[in-house]
Amino acid sequence: MYRKVYRLVLFLLLISVLNGCVNKQQGEHISDTRLLLDTYCTITIHGDVDLELLNEAFSLCAEMEALFSMTIEGSDIWRLNHAEGESIEIDSRTYQVIQAGQKYSELSGGMFDINIGRLTRLWDFGSGKQNVPTESELSEALTLSESEAWIDLGAISKGYIADRIAELLVQRGVAGAMIDLGGDVFTVGNRADGNPWRIALKKPYGTSEDWIGVVEVSNLAVVTSGTYERSFEKDGVIYHHILDPFTGMPVQTDVVSAAVIAESAMVGEGLSTIAVLLGSERTPELFRQSSGFIGAVLILENGDILRFGDVEILQFADKR
């Protein structure tokens, strides 16, 4: 799971920045931010709802984190990674996310790979240790047998969780809500004023207030992956967290940021990561083949901005 990941800046959205601090205005909205999934997760619901529904939504998030986390002892993924090839029983939701990971592996020619848990533990970007694995360590992690490899659902599971929380809120009759799980954003309905939700696209390597423009969405997800999200510099070399499963090193393509608008957050998360892994030349075909894809904004290493599908950037900023 990601730690302190800030993949989108929410525009014109009032949130609480204190863990567990609830903001409720009767008849307007209720919002809370809590530390889950190793990031700050915010859920905002419009309308006259009570705190019980908000708590239920966060409880669902925590419940699925306890299934999908690679590091929480006893989770489905932890047990799979320590089963030494033995069959174990897992939750149906865990199975669904694993199946989705396999689908995206096929779509990307193996570049999207959930079986890189040993590699992600070697790099351990979330710890702040700035560790660069040795060639022998990488070689060992890359040549493990199937039973020795570890699963890491960090590149897809937050999207699945956001989708399930959205389903819960819709089932409870919520007409407008925004779920932001550290940048994996899903919108339900519209804002209180009846207009679409406005989400700002972060400028790579900028400050938290720098964005390239704003997209408006309703009942859709906006998910961004970028090489700038978790990275460090060592001996003059910048290393980022999106790994090439064939080399074990941070992938080298011309895409530094990919924001995908999709019908589900899991689709958005999968496609945005693959876009960075494949580069700009291969992404048009990727998007054409993908069910649930709506639009995308890619920012290239040279500063160019590419748009695909049905997407309009409002208040477009100078890319310089």
Summary of the structure (lengths in Angstrom):
residues: 320
radius of gyration: 19.1
end to end distance: 32.1
largest distance: 60.1
contacts: 1067
relative contact order: 0.14
helix: 29%
strand: 26%
